[in-house]
Amino acid sequence: MPDKEFNRRRRWRNYALGGVLLGLVVLFFFITMARMGGQ
């Protein structure tokens, strides 16, 4: 079923996008902490 396959691919893409956004937030958080700790 093409519909099922399409939905599954879209869901995995959403998970990947969420993971990237979460990684950016964590990275930004660590950079901010490092800058505050350095000063």
SEKEVEX-547903 format. One record per residue: residue in three letters; x, y, z of N, C-alpha, C, O in turn; residue number from 1. Coordinates in nm, 4 decimals. Atoms other than C-alpha are relative to their C-alpha. Example, Ala and Ser with C-alpha at 12.3 -4.5 7.8 and 13.67 -1.06 7.14 Angstrom:
BEGIN
<r->ALA n.xx->0.0890 n.yy->-0.1190 n.zz->0.0000 ca.xx->1.2300 ca.yy->-0.4500 ca.zz->0.7800 c.xx->0.0900 c.yy->0.1200 c.zz->0.0000 o.xx->0.1936 o.yy->0.1181 o.zz->0.0665 k->1>
<r->SER n.xx->-0.0820 n.yy->-0.1190 n.zz->-0.0060 ca.xx->1.3670 ca.yy->-0.1060 ca.zz->0.7140 c.xx->-0.0770 c.yy->0.1090 c.zz->0.0730 o.xx->-0.0261 o.yy->0.2198 o.zz->0.0899 k->2>
This chain:
BEGIN
<r->MET n.xx->0.0846 n.yy->-0.1203 n.zz->0.0000 ca.xx->0.0000 ca.yy->0.0000 ca.zz->0.0000 c.xx->0.0881 c.yy->0.1254 c.zz->0.0000 o.xx->0.1639 o.yy->0.1488 o.zz->0.0942 k->1>
<r->PRO n.xx->-0.0830 n.yy->-0.1226 n.zz->0.0080 ca.xx->0.1607 ca.yy->0.3264 ca.zz->-0.1120 c.xx->-0.0333 c.yy->0.0990 c.zz->0.1114 o.xx->0.0555 o.yy->0.1655 o.zz->0.1646 k->2>
<r->ASP n.xx->0.0410 n.yy->-0.0950 n.zz->-0.1041 ca.xx->-0.0418 ca.yy->0.5298 ca.zz->0.1386 c.xx->0.0687 c.yy->-0.0300 c.zz->0.1326 o.xx->0.1197 o.yy->0.0599 o.zz->0.1995 k->3>
<r->LYS n.xx->-0.0606 n.yy->0.0394 n.zz->-0.1272 ca.xx->0.0879 ca.yy->0.3337 ca.zz->0.4349 c.xx->0.1493 c.yy->0.0324 c.zz->-0.0008 o.xx->0.2034 o.yy->0.0860 o.zz->0.0959 k->4>
<r->GLU n.xx->-0.1439 n.yy->-0.0255 n.zz->0.0115 ca.xx->0.4460 ca.yy->0.3581 ca.zz->0.3121 c.xx->0.0291 c.yy->0.1498 c.zz->0.0081 o.xx->0.1257 o.yy->0.1911 o.zz->0.0723 k->5>
<r->PHE n.xx->-0.0200 n.yy->-0.1449 n.zz->-0.0008 ca.xx->0.4123 ca.yy->0.7332 ca.zz->0.2567 c.xx->-0.0130 c.yy->0.0552 c.zz->0.1417 o.xx->0.0674 o.yy->0.1376 o.zz->0.1852 k->6>
<r->ASN n.xx->0.0194 n.yy->-0.0474 n.zz->-0.1373 ca.xx->0.2776 ca.yy->0.7890 ca.zz->0.6067 c.xx->0.1165 c.yy->-0.0397 c.zz->0.0885 o.xx->0.1599 o.yy->0.0382 o.zz->0.1734 k->7>
<r->ARG n.xx->-0.1118 n.yy->0.0451 n.zz->-0.0832 ca.xx->0.5570 ca.yy->0.5825 ca.zz->0.7589 c.xx->0.1237 c.yy->0.0844 c.zz->-0.0289 o.xx->0.1954 o.yy->0.1231 o.zz->0.0635 k->8>
<r->ARG n.xx->-0.1168 n.yy->-0.0826 n.zz->0.0340 ca.xx->0.8227 ca.yy->0.7781 ca.zz->0.5692 c.xx->-0.0139 c.yy->0.1392 c.zz->0.0599 o.xx->0.0822 o.yy->0.1953 o.zz->0.1126 k->9>
<r->ARG n.xx->0.0206 n.yy->-0.1351 n.zz->-0.0529 ca.xx->0.6664 ca.yy->1.1077 ca.zz->0.6731 c.xx->0.0219 c.yy->0.0020 c.zz->0.1511 o.xx->0.0783 o.yy->0.0970 o.zz->0.2053 k->10>
<r->ARG n.xx->-0.0174 n.yy->0.0051 n.zz->-0.1456 ca.xx->0.6600 ca.yy->0.9976 ca.zz->1.0376 c.xx->0.1480 c.yy->-0.0063 c.zz->0.0354 o.xx->0.1917 o.yy->0.0603 o.zz->0.1293 k->11>
<r->TRP n.xx->-0.1434 n.yy->0.0092 n.zz->-0.0291 ca.xx->1.0291 ca.yy->0.9031 ca.zz->1.0286 c.xx->0.0680 c.yy->0.1328 c.zz->-0.0279 o.xx->0.1609 o.yy->0.1713 o.zz->0.0432 k->12>
<r->ARG n.xx->-0.0600 n.yy->-0.1307 n.zz->0.0288 ca.xx->1.1106 ca.yy->1.2385 ca.zz->0.8669 c.xx->-0.0311 c.yy->0.0974 c.zz->0.1133 o.xx->0.0534 o.yy->0.1789 o.zz->0.1504 k->13>
<r->ASN n.xx->0.0364 n.yy->-0.0861 n.zz->-0.1128 ca.xx->0.9226 ca.yy->1.4139 ca.zz->1.1476 c.xx->0.0880 c.yy->-0.0303 c.zz->0.1201 o.xx->0.1318 o.yy->0.0612 o.zz->0.1900 k->14>
<r->TYR n.xx->-0.0870 n.yy->0.0375 n.zz->-0.1120 ca.xx->1.1241 ca.yy->1.2168 ca.zz->1.4044 c.xx->0.1401 c.yy->0.0550 c.zz->-0.0217 o.xx->0.2026 o.yy->0.1057 o.zz->0.0716 k->15>
<r->ALA n.xx->-0.1351 n.yy->-0.0490 n.zz->0.0297 ca.xx->1.4492 ca.yy->1.3109 ca.zz->1.2289 c.xx->0.0052 c.yy->0.1511 c.zz->0.0197 o.xx->0.1009 o.yy->0.2036 o.zz->0.0766 k->16>
<r->LEU n.xx->0.0042 n.yy->-0.1457 n.zz->-0.0137 ca.xx->1.3466 ca.yy->1.6775 ca.zz->1.2149 c.xx->-0.0042 c.yy->0.0383 c.zz->0.1476 o.xx->0.0647 o.yy->0.1313 o.zz->0.1896 k->17>
<r->GLY n.xx->0.0081 n.yy->-0.0272 n.zz->-0.1436 ca.xx->1.2550 ca.yy->1.6727 ca.zz->1.5838 c.xx->0.1335 c.yy->-0.0249 c.zz->0.0685 o.xx->0.1733 o.yy->0.0503 o.zz->0.1575 k->18>
<r->GLY n.xx->-0.1307 n.yy->0.0303 n.zz->-0.0585 ca.xx->1.5878 ca.yy->1.5125 ca.zz->1.6694 c.xx->0.1013 c.yy->0.1083 c.zz->-0.0300 o.xx->0.1808 o.yy->0.1455 o.zz->0.0563 k->19>
<r->VAL n.xx->-0.0932 n.yy->-0.1069 n.zz->0.0376 ca.xx->1.7796 ca.yy->1.7789 ca.zz->1.4784 c.xx->-0.0296 c.yy->0.1258 c.zz->0.0807 o.xx->0.0621 o.yy->0.1906 o.zz->0.1311 k->20>
<r->LEU n.xx->0.0369 n.yy->-0.1191 n.zz->-0.0774 ca.xx->1.5854 ca.yy->2.0583 ca.zz->1.6488 c.xx->0.0416 c.yy->-0.0162 c.zz->0.1461 o.xx->0.0941 o.yy->0.0770 o.zz->0.2070 k->21>
<r->LEU n.xx->-0.0378 n.yy->0.0257 n.zz->-0.1389 ca.xx->1.6413 ca.yy->1.8987 ca.zz->1.9889 c.xx->0.1513 c.yy->0.0115 c.zz->0.0163 o.xx->0.1995 o.yy->0.0664 o.zz->0.1153 k->22>
<r->GLY n.xx->-0.1460 n.yy->-0.0089 n.zz->-0.0051 ca.xx->2.0132 ca.yy->1.8672 ca.zz->1.9130 c.xx->0.0467 c.yy->0.1449 c.zz->-0.0033 o.xx->0.1395 o.yy->0.1822 o.zz->0.0683 k->23>
<r->LEU n.xx->-0.0375 n.yy->-0.1412 n.zz->0.0080 ca.xx->2.0330 ca.yy->2.2353 ca.zz->1.8184 c.xx->-0.0275 c.yy->0.0701 c.zz->0.1328 o.xx->0.0531 o.yy->0.1510 o.zz->0.1786 k->24>
<r->VAL n.xx->0.0341 n.yy->-0.0615 n.zz->-0.1289 ca.xx->1.8582 ca.yy->2.3360 ca.zz->2.1414 c.xx->0.1025 c.yy->-0.0382 c.zz->0.1058 o.xx->0.1481 o.yy->0.0470 o.zz->0.1821 k->25>
<r->VAL n.xx->-0.0986 n.yy->0.0462 n.zz->-0.0981 ca.xx->2.0959 ca.yy->2.1234 ca.zz->2.3503 c.xx->0.1347 c.yy->0.0660 c.zz->-0.0264 o.xx->0.2026 o.yy->0.1090 o.zz->0.0669 k->26>
<r->LEU n.xx->-0.1276 n.yy->-0.0623 n.zz->0.0358 ca.xx->2.3970 ca.yy->2.2598 ca.zz->2.1611 c.xx->0.0009 c.yy->0.1470 c.zz->0.0420 o.xx->0.0983 o.yy->0.1948 o.zz->0.1001 k->27>
<r->PHE n.xx->0.0109 n.yy->-0.1409 n.zz->-0.0373 ca.xx->2.2783 ca.yy->2.6192 ca.zz->2.2108 c.xx->0.0065 c.yy->0.0163 c.zz->0.1519 o.xx->0.0693 o.yy->0.1092 o.zz->0.2027 k->28>
<r->PHE n.xx->0.0002 n.yy->-0.0034 n.zz->-0.1464 ca.xx->2.2192 ca.yy->2.5475 ca.zz->2.5809 c.xx->0.1417 c.yy->-0.0167 c.zz->0.0545 o.xx->0.1829 o.yy->0.0561 o.zz->0.1448 k->29>
<r->PHE n.xx->-0.1362 n.yy->0.0240 n.zz->-0.0476 ca.xx->2.5718 ca.yy->2.4100 ca.zz->2.6274 c.xx->0.0914 c.yy->0.1177 c.zz->-0.0329 o.xx->0.1776 o.yy->0.1538 o.zz->0.0473 k->30>
<r->ILE n.xx->-0.0823 n.yy->-0.1160 n.zz->0.0373 ca.xx->2.7271 ca.yy->2.7039 ca.zz->2.4390 c.xx->-0.0279 c.yy->0.1149 c.zz->0.0970 o.xx->0.0649 o.yy->0.1819 o.zz->0.1424 k->31>
<r->THR n.xx->0.0360 n.yy->-0.1069 n.zz->-0.0936 ca.xx->2.5360 ca.yy->2.9483 ca.zz->2.6612 c.xx->0.0595 c.yy->-0.0264 c.zz->0.1378 o.xx->0.1129 o.yy->0.0648 o.zz->0.2009 k->32>
<r->MET n.xx->-0.0560 n.yy->0.0350 n.zz->-0.1308 ca.xx->2.6428 ca.yy->2.7632 ca.zz->2.9768 c.xx->0.1512 c.yy->0.0199 c.zz->0.0014 o.xx->0.2068 o.yy->0.0691 o.zz->0.0996 k->33>
<r->ALA n.xx->-0.1460 n.yy->-0.0134 n.zz->0.0076 ca.xx->3.0059 ca.yy->2.7585 ca.zz->2.8623 c.xx->0.0393 c.yy->0.1478 c.zz->0.0025 o.xx->0.1361 o.yy->0.1854 o.zz->0.0687 k->34>
<r->ARG n.xx->-0.0317 n.yy->-0.1433 n.zz->0.0024 ca.xx->3.0016 ca.yy->3.1335 ca.zz->2.7901 c.xx->-0.0233 c.yy->0.0627 c.zz->0.1373 o.xx->0.0566 o.yy->0.1449 o.zz->0.1822 k->35>
<r->MET n.xx->0.0276 n.yy->-0.0537 n.zz->-0.1334 ca.xx->2.8436 ca.yy->3.2122 ca.zz->3.1267 c.xx->0.1034 c.yy->-0.0508 c.zz->0.0999 o.xx->0.1457 o.yy->0.0236 o.zz->0.1884 k->36>
<r->GLY n.xx->-0.0991 n.yy->0.0570 n.zz->-0.0906 ca.xx->3.0866 ca.yy->2.9791 ca.zz->3.3039 c.xx->0.1377 c.yy->0.0612 c.zz->-0.0230 o.xx->0.2155 o.yy->0.0766 o.zz->0.0711 k->37>
<r->GLY n.xx->-0.1299 n.yy->-0.0593 n.zz->0.0318 ca.xx->3.3843 ca.yy->3.1348 ca.zz->3.1234 c.xx->0.0148 c.yy->0.1375 c.zz->0.0619 o.xx->0.1245 o.yy->0.1770 o.zz->0.1016 k->38>
<r->GLN n.xx->-0.0041 n.yy->-0.1322 n.zz->-0.0604 ca.xx->3.2936 ca.yy->3.4769 ca.zz->3.2540 c.xx->-0.0270 c.yy->-0.0158 c.zz->0.1483 o.xx->-0.0287 o.yy->0.0830 o.zz->0.2216 k->39>
